[in-house]
Amino acid sequence: MLDKKLFTELVDKCINDISNSKSLDSGSLKDEVLSTVQSVLHKTLSNLDLVTREQFDIQSKVLAQAQQKLELLSNKITELEKTQNKL
């Protein structure tokens, strides 16, 4: 998921840098460059499939819980197999 704030800050920085460039004095050229940069940045960042830190932390906790349950179940199965082999 793309963090809109991050994207907006990145685009704003690029636009600011381009706007302050003395080599792009032509208004139409500047507008075309700004539009192209914004489009490329949006497409690139959208394809990254980013997640927020909060989403990452939640999924990390869910994974840790699942690993604990798996370990408990694995131990339980081992105990049951030992009990069955004794019979």
C-alpha positions in Angstrom: 0.0 0.0 0.0 1.4 3.4 -0.9 1.7 6.0 1.8 0.1 9.1 0.3 2.0 11.4 2.6 5.3 10.0 1.6 4.4 10.1 -2.1 3.2 13.7 -1.8 6.4 14.8 0.0 8.5 13.1 -2.6 6.6 14.7 -5.5 6.6 18.1 -3.8 10.4 17.9 -3.3 10.9 17.0 -7.0 8.6 19.8 -8.1 10.3 22.3 -5.9 13.7 21.3 -7.2 12.6 21.5 -10.8 10.8 24.8 -10.2 13.9 26.3 -8.7 16.1 25.1 -11.6 17.4 28.0 -13.6 18.0 25.8 -16.6 14.2 25.3 -17.2 13.0 28.8 -17.9 10.4 27.8 -20.4 7.0 27.5 -18.7 5.7 24.8 -21.0 8.9 22.7 -20.7 8.8 23.0 -17.0 5.2 21.9 -16.9 5.9 19.0 -19.1 8.9 17.9 -17.0 6.9 18.3 -13.8 4.0 16.2 -15.2 6.3 13.5 -16.4 8.2 13.3 -13.1 5.0 13.1 -11.2 3.6 10.3 -13.4 6.8 8.3 -13.2 7.1 8.7 -9.5 3.5 7.7 -8.9 3.8 4.6 -11.2 7.1 3.5 -9.6 6.0 3.9 -6.0 2.6 2.2 -6.7 4.4 -0.8 -8.1 6.5 -1.2 -4.9 3.6 -2.6 -2.9 4.7 -0.7 0.3 3.2 -1.2 3.7 3.1 1.2 6.6 5.3 0.5 9.7 2.1 -0.1 11.6 0.9 -2.7 9.2 4.3 -4.4 9.2 4.4 -4.5 13.0 0.9 -6.0 13.2 1.8 -8.7 10.7 5.1 -9.4 12.6 3.0 -10.0 15.8 0.6 -12.3 14.0 3.5 -14.3 12.6 5.1 -14.6 16.0 1.8 -15.9 17.5 1.4 -18.3 14.7 5.0 -19.6 15.2 4.3 -20.1 18.9 1.1 -22.0 18.2 2.9 -24.2 15.6 5.6 -25.0 18.1 3.1 -26.0 20.7 1.1 -28.2 18.3 4.3 -29.8 17.1 5.3 -30.6 20.7 1.8 -32.0 21.4 2.0 -34.2 18.3 5.4 -35.5 19.4 4.0 -36.3 22.8 1.0 -38.1 21.3 3.2 -40.1 19.0 5.4 -41.2 21.9 2.3 -42.2 23.9 1.0 -44.2 20.9 4.3 -46.0 20.4 4.3 -47.1 24.0 0.9 -48.8 23.5 
